[in-house]
Amino acid sequence: MENKNSIPWDKLFSPASVAVIGASNTPGSWGFNAFKGLLAAGGRPIYAVNPNAGEVQGVKAFRSVAEIPGPVDLAVIVVAERLVPGVLRECVAKGVTAAIIITSGFGETGEPGQLLEAELVEIAREGGLRFIGPNSMGHASARSQIATSGWAGKASAGPVAVLSQSGSTCMKIVRNLAESGIVYSKYVSTGNEADLRMEDYLEYLAKDDDTKVIAAYIEGLRDGRRFFNLAREITRTKPVVIVKVGGTRESARAVMSHTGALAGTDAIYTAAFRQSGVIRVDDDDELCDAVYALLNSPLPRGNRVGILSLGGGPAALTAEACEKEGLVIGALSPATVKKLDAFLPARWSRRNPIDMAGPSAAEFAIVAELLWPLIEDDNIDIVILLAPIAMDKTMLVGRMGLKAEQVAAYQEKDRNNLKLVREKMEQHGKPVVLMWQWRGISDDAEMNALFRRERMLVYSNARPAARVMSRLAWYSRYLEHVRTGL
């Protein structure tokens, strides 16, 4: 069953009024959290519908949608599944044309739930109503300050839209991106997609000026051909990054019991994604890494990597990781070798990877003299630097023994160093990846803030760094193929 009525996107993402049907006074419940979050955001009338309470969280409650005195743009439905059909009929009678059904217990549960879900679609189709879900964990638009997931407070607007057929994965991706300094433009936990489908959201986001990158978690597609055609057009101007699960027997079984979707043949999805320019990643962490890199780094012109390292072992590990991910260790140009000769010991290998074999990590001026030629080399498309050009407080105070005022001066120098690297990246249009050889860097809030401010790509392990660079290099080649037809 497919609803042919037009989709009221403005009422879904920028409603003038919202009714929470099932609004609750019970802390922790969906009815409580969704209502509280919407109230906290403000900016529009938020109505509580609860036949068993005169007030919800200090706000007058109505026994039904029909009793609400004004129009309702968006209905948020959080009642028990057996009540949802009746509630949906009341919404239609009220003239509501957009809804999100948080309630689960439908198509994902088997035949009885599937029949109940089909009833919802029929009610909506006949009544001119479109809905997200059921079995959704909410949706949001940062620009219009609407969030039905229960998150309280206001959010700044960002460039990434997140679509997910798993509610918990949707929330994880949104939170992980936020930790990297990336804020969403919109997100949708699409649920069972009984009415609105992944393809509908994709088509909408293609035209959304707030969205620069689309990130999605997919278990199965209802209309693969439509998705393919949409993605092929969208990826020409907006990157689409996708985690697709269901490629193994047990994951496919889990998908069926989760949203009721058929996972489909994994090889078919892989081929379709590649042909339509979709960047497919293996998990949600890699998705966040890829999104961050797309927003904060130039696309590499090719897949040739230059590696500059303080030690031979880290260089070898990084080179191996790069080659396993389909990247190539680039051959240094004679001009680059000549420039490096002026700063490296005579025993250096004169080949890539480059072991600095001695220069102090504390002397950025020396590291820079080696890094700049590598960035400038036309034989190199991606540069990976395995040398700390900024120090965390633990290193500055503990290992180097600096006092507070010395730490402040050192950190100012670090900021300037990173700005210089950023300028070189932009000047030459090449990604520069910073590799840290210890994991503790991720625990240092000040360091992470510094890296985010300068939009640096920082990893503590070669494999994820190589994997993300490989994805970006592939996408760059795809765009070139689209542009030239070669």
N, C-alpha and C positions, 0 to 999 in steps of 0.2 A: 504494500500500500504506500503510495506516495502523495503527499499533499502538494497540489498544484497551485495553492494560493501563494501570492507574493510574500516574501519574508520581511517582516517589519524590523529591520536591523536597528533602526533608531530607537525603537521601544525596548529591544533586548539590551542594547549597550548604552543608551542614553535616555532612560525613561523619565517622564515628568513626575510619575508617582508609582509607588510599589506597594503591593499588598503581600504580606507574609501569611500564608494560610497554614495554620499550625504553629503560629508564634507562641512561644512558651515562656513561663517563669522558671522552668527547671534548668539550673546552670549545667552547661555541658551538652545539652540536647541540641539537635540541629535547629529546632524552632527557636531556641534561646539565642544561639550563636549568630544565626543569620539575621535575626531581628536586631540584635545588639550591634552588629557590625554595620548594618544599613543605617541605623540611627546615628551611630558615631560619625559616619561619613557626612550626614546632613545633606542639605541642598535640595531636598524634595520631600513631599509628604510620604511618610512610611506608615502604612496601616497594619494593625494587628488584627488577625481573624482567629478567634478562638471561642467556640460556643460555651466553654466551661469556665471562662474567666472574664470578669468585668474590666480588668486592666492587665496589661502585659508590660512588665518593666516600667511601670508608672505611666503607661500610655493607654488611653481608652481602647478597649478591644470590641470588635464587632462579631456578632454571632455567625455571620456569613458575608460573602463578598457582596451580596445584593444590598446589604445594609449600609455599605460605605457610601457616604453622600456624594463624593465626587467621582470622576472617571479614574480608572486604574489602567496604567500603561503596561505594567509587568506584574504577573502573579508568580510568587515563589511558593511552591507547593511542598510541604514537609509533613503531610499527614500519613497515616497508615495506608498501605497499598490498596486495601479493599475500599477505602474512601475516595481514592483519587478520581475514579470515573465520575462520581457525583460532583466532586469539587470542580472538575473540568467542565462539566455541563453548566454549573453555576457561573463559571468564568465566561463561557460563551454567552449565556443569557445577559451578563453584565456588559458585554461588549469588549471584553479583554481579548486582545489579539496576539499577545506574547506571554509565554510562561516558561519557567524552568522547573522541572520535576526532580527534586532531590531524592525522593522516596525510591528505595530499591524493592526487589521482590517481584520483578516482572520477567522479561524474556530470558534473563540469565539463570532463572531457577527451573526451567523446564516447561512442559506443555501448559499447565494451568497459568503460569505467569505469562507465557507467550500469548495466550488467549486474552488475558487482561490487558496486555500491552497493545494488542490489535484493537481492542475496544477504545483505548485512548486515542489511537491514530484516527479511527473512524469518527469519534466525537470531534476531534480537532479539525479534521478535513471538512466535515459538514458545517462546522461553526466558524470557519475562517480564522482559526487560531493556529499559531506555530509554536513549537516548544522544543527546548533543550532537554535531553534525557530520555526516559527516566534513568534512575541509578546514577545521577550526576553528583559531583561534589562542588558545584557552583561555577560561576563565571564572573568576569570582571572587566571593566574598562577604566584605566587610570585617568584618562582625560575627563570622563564624566563622573568620576568618583563613585562608581557603582561596583559593589562586590557582594555576591550572594553566598560566598563560601564560609562566611563567619569571621573573616579577618576584620578586626576593628581598626578604626582610624583612617587617615587619608594617605594616599600614595602619590608620589610624583610620577609623571608619565615617562615611559621609556620607549625603546625602539623594537622590542621583541614581542611577537605574539606566540603564545604557547597553546597548542591543542593537544588534548590527551584523552585516550579512551580508557584511561585509568585515573580515577580521582586522586588517589594518594601519590601516584607518580607525577601528576600535574602539579600538585602542591610542592613536591620535592624539587622539581625542576625550577619552579618559580623562586623558591627559597635559595637554591644553590646559585642561580643566576644573580640574585640579589646580593649574596655574599661576595660575588665577583664585581659588584658595582653596577650590574646590569638590571634595569627595571623593565617590567613588562609594559606593553601598550595595551594588550588585552590578553585574557586567557579564558579557555573554555574546557571544563571537564565534560566531554561530550556524552558520557554515559552509554546507554544502549543504542543511541541514535535511531530511535523509533520513528522520529519525524525528521528533524534537522540532522544532516550527516556531515562527516568529515569533508566531503566535497563541497558542501554548501559554505562551510566556514572558510575553506581555502579560497573559494571564488570571492567571498566578501573581503578577505584580508588582502587579496591581490590589489584591490582598489583603495585600501585603507592607507591614507597618507601618514598616519602615525607609525605604521609597521614597516620596518626596514628588513627584518629577518623573521622567517616563520620557522618555529621549532615544533615538532610533533612526535608524540608517542602513539604508535599504531599497532593494533592487534589484528585487524582485518578491515578490508574495504568493501562497502556495499556496491559501489559502482567504480570498479577499477579503471575502465576505459575513460570515464569522465575525469577521474583523478589524474590519469596520465596526461590527457589533453590539457587540463588546467596547469599542471606542474610544468609541462613543457613550455608554456607561455610565461608563467610566473618566474621561473628560474633565470630567465634572461635578464631580469632587473632586480629580483629579490631572491637571495639564497633561501632554500628550503632544506632544513636539516631534520632527518627522521631517524628515530629508533623504531625498528619493526621487529616484533617478537612473534613467536609461533612457528619458528623454523624447525624445531625439534618436536618429536612426538609428544613428550610430556608438556612442553610449553604450549603446543597447540591445544591439548586437552585443557590446560589451565585457562587459556583464552576463552574457550567455549563456555566454561563454567563461570567465567568472570563477567563478560558482557554479552554472551550469546553469539559472538561473531565467529565466522569461519575464517581460520587463519590463512588458508590458501597455500599454494606451493611457493616455498621460499625462493626458489630459483627464478620463478616468474616475477616476483616482486623485485628481486635484485636487478634483473634485466630491464624491467620497466623504469625503475628509479634511475639507472644509468642512462637510459635513452632519453629521459625527460629532465636530466640535470639535477636530480635530487641527491643531496649529500647524505648517504646512509652511514650511520654510525652504529657501534655495537651496544652501547648502553647510555644511560642518562648522564653519567659523568662525562663521557666523551662528547655527548651532545652539548653540554654546557661549555666544555673546552672549545669545541668547534665554533659555537656561537660567539664566544668571547674573541676568538681569533678573527673571525669574519668582521666583527665590529671594530677591532682595534689594530689590525695589521693590514698592510698591502697584500694583495694576492700575489703569490710568486709567479713569475713568468714561465717557469719550468720546474723540474724536479731535482735540480742539481744543488747539493748541499755543501757548504763550507763549514768545517768544524775547527774552532779555536779553543784549545784546552790547556789547563795548567798541569795536566798529567797524562801519561800515555794510556793508563787503564781506562779512565773515564772516556777518553777519545775513542778507544776501541769499542767500548760498550755502546757508545752513541752511534758510531759508524755502522755497527752490526744492526742496531735497532732501525736505523734509517733504511738500510738495504732490505731488511725483512719487510718493511712497509712500502717497498717499491720506489724509494728515493735512490738517487745516484750520488756517489761521492764525487764531486766535481774535480776536474783537473785544473790546477792553478795555472794562470797565464804566466808567461815569462816575466812580464812587467811586475806582477804581484810577487813572484819569487824574489826578484831583485829588491823590491821595497822591504820585504821581510828580512832579507839578508843583512840589512843595515841594523837590525835590532836583535836578531836571534843568534845564538852561538853557532860557530862554524859547523858543529856536528848535527844541526837540525836536518831533518830528512828531505827538505825541499819538496814536500808533497803534502797532500791533504789526506787525513786530518793533520792539523798543525799542533804539535806539542810545544808550548812556549818554553819549556825546559829551563825555567829559572826566574823569569820576571815576577816580581812580588805582586800578589793580588791587591795589595794596598796601593799600588802605584798605577792608577788609572791612566796616567799619561803614557806609560809604557804599553799597557794593554791596548789603548786606543791606537797607537802607531801600528799595531798588528791587526786590529779589528777593521780600521778604515780601509786598508787595501783589499781586504776580503770582501767587504760590502761593495766596493767599487769594481770588483772583478766581474767582467761580462760573462765569465764562465760559471759564475755562482748565482743561483736564484734564491737560496735560503741560507741564512747564517745562524749557526748555533754556537753560543759562547758559553764555555764551561769555566767561568772565572767570576767570582763574586765582585761586582763593581759597585756594590752597596753593602754595608755591614749592618747587622742587627745589633741591638744594645748589648746582648749577651756577649757577642764577640768584641765589641768596642770596650766594654767595661771589664769583662772577665779576662779575655786573652790579651788585649792590647793595653789594659790598665788605664784607660782614659778617664779624666774627671768630667763632671757634668758639662762644664763650658766647652771642653774639648769634644765631647760627644755631639753637642749641638753644632759645632763648627764642622765636624766630620759629616754629620747628616746633611748639612747644607751643601757640602761638596758632592755628596752622593746624589742629591737632587739635580745638581748641575750636570753631573756625569750622565744620568739617565736622560736628561733633556737633550744632551748632545747625541746620544744614541738614537733617540726618537727623531731628531732632525735628520740624521743620516738615513734612517729608514724611509722617511717621507721623501727625501731628496732623490734616492735611488729606487724607490718603489719596491723594496725587498723586506720580507719578514726577518726580524732578528729575534731569536729565541734565547732567553737567559736560562741556563741550567744551574740549579743549586745541587750540591752533592750531599745535602742532608735535609731531612724532612722538617726539621724544627722551624724552618723559615715560614711555613704556613701558619704557625702559631703566633707569629709576631704581628700584632695588629698594625703597628706603625709602619713596618716594612710593607705589608700588604697594601696599606693605604697609599704609600709612596708609589708602589708599582702600578696601582690602579690609576693614580693621578696622571702618570706618564703613559698609561695604557700599554704597559709592557707585558709580553708573554713570558711567564715564568713557570718552570717545571722543576720537580726534584727527581724525575725519572725520565730516561731517554725514550722509553717506549711510547707513552702517551704523547710526548712532544713530537716524535716522528710520525705517529699516526695522524695527528691533527694536521701537520704540515703536508702529509701525503694527501689528505682529503682536500685541502685548499689547492694544492697543485693540480689535482684531478679536476676540480671545479673550474680552475683557471683555463685548463686545456679545453674543457667543455665549452666555455664561453667563447674561446677563440675559434673553435670549430663552428659554433653557431654564427659567429661574425663573418667568417671567411668561407664557410661551406666546405672546408678541407678536413 
